């Protein structure tokens, strides 16, 4: 579904729409975080959004990078996916532990 939306809307617009949907899911879950079914629904929605974002992210440089620098741009984006995915929960956990 994400690639079909990217074909219709364009990759940057589809990526922005997915980012907004993911942020909206994050904000909407806050009032219901104490209820297990809502957390399960959020996990499904957030997991789908992250999967779609990770599949679209490597294609974005093909839209914005000049032809001579496209290989470097794609390599840089793909190289940052792993460390960024790992560092986010670690930083969030450290911030949670520090603030209680």
C-alpha positions in Angstrom: 0.0 0.0 0.0 2.8 2.5 0.7 4.4 2.0 -2.7 1.1 2.4 -4.4 0.5 5.6 -2.5 4.0 6.8 -3.4 3.4 6.1 -7.1 0.1 8.1 -7.0 1.1 11.0 -4.7 4.9 11.1 -5.2 7.4 9.7 -2.8 8.0 12.9 -0.7 4.2 13.5 -0.3 3.6 9.9 0.7 6.5 9.9 3.1 5.1 13.1 4.7 1.6 11.7 5.0 3.0 8.5 6.7 5.0 10.7 9.1 1.9 12.6 10.0 -0.2 9.4 10.4 2.5 8.0 12.7 2.6 11.2 14.7 -1.2 11.3 15.0 -1.2 7.7 16.2 1.4 8.7 18.9 -0.8 11.5 20.1 -4.0 9.6 20.0 -2.7 6.7 22.1 -1.8 8.9 25.1 -5.3 9.1 26.7 -5.9 5.4 26.2 -2.4 4.1 27.2 -3.7 2.4 30.3 -5.9 0.0 28.2 -4.3 -3.0 26.7 -6.6 -3.3 23.6 -5.7 0.3 22.6 -2.0 -0.4 23.0 -2.3 -3.4 20.8 -4.1 -1.4 18.2 -1.4 1.3 18.4 1.3 -1.3 18.1 -0.2 -2.6 14.9 -0.7 0.9 13.5 2.7 2.2 14.5 4.4 -1.0 13.3 2.8 -0.7 9.9 3.7 3.0 9.6 7.3 2.3 10.6 7.5 -0.5 8.1 6.1 1.7 5.4 8.4 4.6 6.3 11.4 2.3 6.2 10.5 1.0 2.8 10.0 4.5 1.3 13.0 6.2 3.0 15.7 4.7 0.7 13.7 5.9 -2.4 13.6 9.5 -1.3 17.1 10.4 -2.5 16.2 9.4 -6.0 13.7 12.2 -6.0 15.9 15.0 -4.5 19.6 14.2 -5.1 21.3 15.3 -8.3 22.1 12.4 -10.6 25.9 12.5 -9.9 25.3 12.3 -6.1 22.4 9.9 -6.0 24.5 6.8 -5.0 26.0 8.6 -2.1 22.7 9.9 -0.9 21.0 6.5 -1.0 24.0 4.9 0.8 23.9 7.6 3.5 20.1 7.1 4.1 20.4 3.3 4.2 23.5 3.5 6.5 21.5 5.7 9.0 18.4 3.4 9.2 20.1 0.9 11.5 21.7 3.2 14.0 18.7 5.4 14.1 16.4 2.5 14.7 18.6 1.3 17.5 19.4 4.7 19.1 15.7 5.9 19.4 14.6 3.4 22.0 17.9 3.7 23.9 17.6 7.5 24.1 13.9 7.3 25.0 14.7 4.8 27.8 17.5 6.9 29.2 15.3 10.0 29.2 12.5 8.1 30.9 15.0 6.7 33.6 16.4 10.2 34.1 13.0 11.9 34.5 11.1 9.1 36.3 
